[in-house]
Amino acid sequence: MKSITHGLLIVFAVALLPTPSLAFDFKNIDLDKLRSVGEKLKPLKKTSESDEIELGRDVAANLLGAAPLVDDPALQSYVNKVGKWVALHTERPGLPWHFGVMDTDTVNAFATPGGYVFITRGLLLHMRDEAELAGVLAHEVSHVIERHALNTMRKGALAGLAGDALGEYAKDKGGPGYAKLVSAGTEVYARGLDKDDEFAADRMGAVIAARAGYDPYALASVLQTLSSINPKDDSVALMFKTHPDPGKRLELLMASMEGNIDQYADQPKVGDRFSQVMKTHISYYSSHKK
């Protein structure tokens, strides 16, 4: 990435890029079921930003219980700097954004409500430059911006999942209802988000990365890398279960970008800095990992 001054100029240059519509599709919802749980949905529909942050924090804590953060302060600081720079170029820069690398060889990335974004070490090791990292983080940031996880929980409630928890959540955040809601929120990451949300986050992520001064095609490069991994490989099993096929994602992303964002394709990839950080990390990790 060039200087911060250059990055700030880029945001003005790209500010008029059209942001894709991320409308939520309700056409397949059972209307009778909708009526029966309508009252239970009200607390989540009215979730304040502070409640969203609290819920996301607790869901993130659950996820970190399964796979802790990599014990490498320098790496975590680097990923946070890149992530927060990306988030600064969105419609919700004021969220208390947190970015982390989870200590697992699996290949994945996800974000919980309120600004908690994680990528796995396994995915990071497949990246080639900082623009690819920024593109993946921008994709996850897009999920937070558009509240995709909350929308997925809402769909779950409509299907009879966590309906009671939603009602109890508004009454007592410290009670069993809230615990059920956090559990339901955690389950979202085992099932995956709506496919249309994933495709939308790809499109929006490329635009956000461009606003932040990075090569917007870097996210497409990551998808190309992922599509080359054998889907039977254990490291990608969860990702392939919870995300659309990366080849299909790549096809749709390239179609949406063609002719619309080409003028920003010469923005930096920042390979040298990324390579140095990863070289230092690999050395540190091998000497500290038990």
PEZIHU-V467317 format. One record per pair of residues at least 6 apart in sequence whose C-alpha atoms are under 8 Angstrom apart, sorted by the first residue. I is the first residue (numbers start at 1). GAP is how many residues later the second one is. Records with the same first field share a line. If there is no record, write none. Layout:
# PEZIHU-V467317
I: GAP + GAP
This chain:
# PEZIHU-V467317
1: 6 + 129 + 212 + 213 + 267 + 268 + 269
2: 211 + 266
6: 207
7: 204 + 205 + 206
8: 204
10: 200 + 201 + 202 + 203
11: 78 + 199 + 200 + 201 + 202
12: 199
13: 198
14: 196 + 197
15: 196
17: 190
19: 185 + 188
20: 180 + 183 + 184
21: 179
22: 124 + 175 + 178
24: 127
29: 129
33: 125 + 126
34: 124
37: 120 + 121 + 126
39: 128
40: 123 + 124 + 126 + 127
41: 113 + 116 + 122 + 125 + 126
42: 125
43: 123 + 124 + 126 + 127
44: 106 + 110 + 122
49: 65
50: 64
52: 61 + 62
53: 60 + 61 + 62
54: 60
55: 58 + 59 + 127
56: 56 + 57 + 58 + 59 + 60
57: 55 + 56 + 57 + 59
58: 124
59: 53 + 123 + 124 + 126 + 127
60: 52 + 56 + 126
62: 124
63: 123
64: 38
67: 35 + 36 + 37
68: 34 + 35
69: 31 + 32 + 33 + 34
70: 6 + 31 + 32 + 33 + 51
71: 32 + 214
72: 209 + 212 + 213
74: 207
75: 202 + 203 + 206
76: 23 + 24 + 25
78: 199
79: 20 + 21 + 22
80: 18 + 19 + 20
82: 51 + 52
83: 16 + 51 + 54 + 55
84: 13 + 14 + 15
85: 127
86: 48 + 51 + 52 + 122 + 123 + 126
87: 6 + 10 + 51 + 54
88: 6
89: 119 + 122 + 123
90: 55 + 118
91: 54
92: 53
95: 19 + 20
96: 18 + 19
97: 17 + 18 + 19 + 20
98: 17 + 18 + 19
99: 17 + 18 + 19
100: 17 + 18 + 19
101: 17 + 18 + 19 + 20
102: 16 + 17 + 18 + 19
103: 17 + 18
104: 16 + 17 + 18
105: 15 + 16 + 17 + 18 + 130
106: 14 + 15 + 16 + 17 + 128 + 129 + 130 + 132
107: 13 + 14 + 15 + 16 + 128 + 129 + 132
108: 11 + 12 + 14 + 15 + 128 + 130 + 131
109: 8 + 9 + 10 + 11 + 14 + 27 + 31
110: 7 + 8 + 9 + 30 + 79
111: 6 + 7 + 29 + 30 + 32 + 33
112: 32 + 37
113: 31 + 34 + 36 + 37
114: 30
115: 26 + 29
117: 20 + 23 + 24
119: 18
122: 113
124: 9
126: 99
127: 6 + 95
128: 143 + 146 + 147
129: 140 + 141 + 142 + 143 + 144 + 145 + 146
130: 139 + 140 + 141 + 143 + 144
131: 78 + 83 + 84 + 85 + 87 + 88 + 137 + 138 + 139 + 140
132: 86 + 87 + 89 + 90 + 137
134: 75 + 80
135: 70 + 71 + 74 + 81 + 83 + 84
136: 69 + 83 + 86
137: 68
138: 66 + 67 + 68 + 70 + 71
139: 62 + 63 + 65 + 66 + 67
140: 61 + 65
141: 64
142: 59 + 62 + 63
143: 6 + 54 + 58
148: 45 + 49
149: 36 + 39 + 44
152: 36 + 41 + 42
153: 31 + 32 + 35
156: 6 + 7
157: 6 + 9
161: 23
162: 18 + 19 + 22
164: 13
165: 11 + 12 + 13 + 14 + 15 + 16
166: 11 + 12 + 15
167: 10
168: 7 + 8 + 9 + 10
169: 6 + 8 + 9 + 12
172: 6
173: 6
189: 53
190: 48 + 52
191: 50 + 51
192: 49 + 50 + 51
193: 49 + 50
195: 48 + 49
198: 45 + 46
199: 50 + 53 + 54
202: 17 + 47 + 51
203: 50 + 53 + 54
205: 14
206: 10 + 11 + 13
207: 9 + 54
209: 6 + 7
210: 6 + 54 + 57
213: 54 + 55
214: 53 + 54 + 55
215: 49 + 50 + 51 + 52 + 53 + 54
216: 45 + 48 + 49 + 51
217: 48
218: 51
220: 30 + 33 + 34
223: 23 + 24 + 26 + 27
224: 22 + 23 + 26
226: 20
227: 18 + 19 + 20
229: 7
231: 6 + 9
